[in-house]
Amino acid sequence: MSDPDSPDATGGLASRRPLGRLSVSPLCLGGNVFGWTAGESVSFDVLDAYTAAGGNFIDTADSYSGARHGVEGGMDSEAVIGNWMAARGNRDDLVIATKVGAHPDRKGLTAANIHAAADDSLRRLRTDHIDLYYTHFDDESVEVSEIITALDELVRAGKVRETGASNISPERLEASLAFSADDGAASYAALQPHYNLVSRDTYEGPLAEIAGRHGIAVMPYFALAMGFLTGKYRQDRTAESVRAERASKYLETERGRRVLAALDQISETRGAAPATIALAWLLTRPTVTSPIASARSLEQLTPLVALADVQLTAEEAKLLTEASA
């Protein structure tokens, strides 16, 4: 497979985009379902198919766990990914992102907790380094100086290559970047916000402006709005999913209905699934590097990896942008 640090690979998901010192696929495979709604065997199949399509970027978190969702025999997502990498011998081909701060036994972002949680994640992932380490949720009870210093120590120790933030305010993000600059510490290279066609308000504005100004790579989570943007939720039918209740609420909004109509129009013209079009729209947005989407089956993965074959025209992107306004 391609070297994850080589930006020269081209074509499909094998094309690479810069993320700090890393190079990543234009689609990041979400690992939140591994060990939860996807058992280990199915998870291995999905991971195999994603990498076979040229993908190299996998996102997880120390708090993603089927066992903690009450699944009998459920596993930690990190452990599933670690077992898969060990079985395939492909660790050096991949960019693995995980997160700290939300695990029930490792809550918060004190320096001691960050260090302990990183060691826990390394053990579950069966690796000696984390490529991208996010703060999962900001902890405003801890000064940014303590958080950034702890992350910098992990980078200097070789346990982490790049750092990022998720679920953080513009003020705290700016303060964190300023501290890194003043102290010469490792600086956030990535941002993971909640962002998609029906949820634009949180990210667009100050967060997007900061990301653009500092050259931060952005990986939107809930890129498909918990499945709503796949088109499987309609007024006349429901879908079986653990997120069905939350996702179907978008049908109650005018924005949601407008977006579905626009997705349907472009999907029909393109012969592509709504999910593929929704992800392609994100890649037209300034600062977005690689949207995150998960699949609990090979069937669900197919429209995700098809992103590699779709590049929206300016007119198509405008239609979706206006529908989602």
PyMOL commands that set and color helices and strands:
alter all, ss='L'
color gray80, all
select helices_A, chain A and resi 12-14+40-52+67-69+77-88+91-93+111-125+144-156+170-183+206-214+225-230+244-252+254-270+274-282+298-309+314-323
alter helices_A, ss='H'
color red, helices_A
select strands_A, chain A and resi 17-19+22-24+28-30+57-59+95-100+130-135+160-166+188-192+217-218+292-294
alter strands_A, ss='S'
color yellow, strands_A
deselect
rebuild
show_as cartoon
